[in-house]
Amino acid sequence: MIQRYLALSCCLIIAILATIAQEVTGPARWAEDIAKFKALDKEKFPPEHAILFVGSSSIRLWKLEDHFPGLHAINRGFGGSKIADSIHYADRIVIPYKPKAIVFYAGDNDIASGMTPRQVFWDYQAFVKKVHDALPETKIIFIAIKPSIKRWDKIEAIRKANHSIEEWSNNYPYLKFLDIDAPMIGENDEPRPELFVEDGLHLNEDGYKLWSGLLKPLLPFDSQ
């Protein structure tokens, strides 16, 4: 009897841990980050028709004031988020700002977690629909999923996702695709190491200078 109760207890513990693990890997794990954003909004709500940067850590680490001086920009990048996370929190950290344009970077972590290029494409379509259902005239710029040293083994899937998103975006006037893949590749046909920090995944200052220079021609600077 004791052994039976012990077995049941072990099963219960495993079930609880599995539930917790599932919650941690979903959008709920970003609740603290989103709460911080809302605290900033409560302190000083951003002006409407600004440029919203949203997505994963490549957005979060971007020093927007340094690279886009004078531009009304809002940074809402969070952790190692996926496209689905931005969809989940769009009602809180995207749509309320009524941005003139959105600069979006995500998909990197999606591919790394095993999602297919097609799934990434579908999720981006869902993000666009979520935004345009509320803000039909907001321009959305998708920054291509970058080629990186750390995830070079994923490059085929990354480029397939990028290609699908680029082809689809070309059909709509409010969607733009920014190709940062080719400029980040060196003469040896591999990612340029001088653009990355030590982890081989995130950009250093030179990497952000490259991205910023490529992005500026696409931004509506009349939002200042």
Summary of the structure (lengths in Angstrom):
residues: 224
radius of gyration: 19.6
end to end distance: 72.9
largest distance: 74.9
contacts: 664
relative contact order: 0.12
helix: 56%
strand: 12%
